[in-house]
Amino acid sequence: MIEKLLPAGVACAEAFTDVAESLMYPEEAAEVAKAVEKRRREFGTARHCARRAMAELGVAPAPVLPGERREPIWPAGVVGSMTHCAGYRAAALALAEGMHSIGIDAEPHAPLPDGVLGAIARDEELPRLAKLAAAEPSVHWDRMLFCAKESVYKAWFPLARRWLGFEEASVTLESTGDFHAELLVPGPRVDGVELRGFTGRWLVEADLLITAICLPVARRPA
């Protein structure tokens, strides 16, 4: 499914059931040795997806360990993102020579738990959600907003190396399957200019919400 959201040059893999924990690298298994079985399985399966994507890119398989903010540390020359939720795991990777960053997220297609929307939505985002809900009530737009903001953070962190709060990006979801995120804090310089936002895509399929952001390297004139 997720390949529908990704441009050429981005390799991806997804899974709807978990693989054996034995497929983890020893370094990965050590990271989750004290975790509950559910956590170990989602951790390992997401990384199995990442190695399938590495193979598609022609990159040698390697362990994917978590960094300071639990972000995945990719092999040199690779950028990417992973996600997992109930019944779904996925990874999307690209060569750094063509892509600055990737952010993907998946969520169950269900309303957010009580109280969560108020914690993640800005004032101007709420009427946008209400308008979308009136036009297309079959989509859980509150969860879609959360999913999009998770993708924003995953795309942001490898570039900025600092936290980005839910309130620090204003997201506009479009019924066309696109979304736009305006950064409300200073962004890092990318391709020589300050990063001011992201554009992403979303879909609803198989009782899942999936969002993806890919920030390509600007092509310089020949």
C-alpha positions, 0 to 999 in steps of 0.5 A, a space after each residue: 500500500 505505502 508504495 502508492 505514496 512514494 516517488 521513484 527512487 524510494 524503496 519500501 517494504 511492508 508487513 501485516 504479520 510479524 516475522 520471527 524475532 530470530 531475524 533481528 541482528 544481535 545488536 537490535 535484539 539487545 535493544 529490546 531484550 527487556 521489552 514485552 513480546 509485542 514490542 520486540 516483534 514490532 521492532 524486529 519486523 519493522 527492521 526486517 522491512 527496512 532490510 528488504 528495502 535496503 536490498 531493493 536499493 542495492 545496499 548491504 543489509 545492516 542493523 538499524 539501531 535507535 539513536 538519541 530520540 529513538 530515531 533509526 540510524 541508517 547505513 551511511 548514504 541512506 535516509 529512511 523512516 519506519 512505522 508500526 501500528 496494530 497489524 502493520 509494519 513498514 519501512 521506506 528508504 532512499 539513497 541520500 544523494 537523491 533524498 534529504 529525508 523521509 517520514 512515514 507513519 501508519 495509524 488504525 483508521 479510528 478516532 483518536 482517544 478522548 483528549 488527544 486531539 486537544 493536545 496535538 491540534 492547533 486552533 486553526 487546524 480544528 475548523 479545517 478538520 470540521 470542514 473535512 469531516 462535513 464533506 467526507 465523514 467516512 475518514 477519521 480526520 482527527 487521526 489523520 492529523 496526528 498521523 501527518 504530524 508524526 510524519 512531519 516530525 520523522 522528516 524533520 528530525 534528521 535534518 534539524 536534530 532537535 525536537 519539534 512539538 505538535 504545536 510547532 507545525 500547522 498542517 492542512 489536510 486536503 481531500 485530494 490525498 495531499 497535506 501541507 505542513 508549515 513550520 512555525 519555528 526556524 528550520 534548518 537550511 536545506 539546499 541553501 535555503 531555510 526549510 519552512 515546511 513539508 508537503 506529503 501524501 496520505 491514503 486510507 486503505 485496509 482500515 489503516 491511515 498512512 502518511 508519507 513525506 519525501 524531501 528530495 535533493 534539489 536538482 542543480 542546473 547542468 
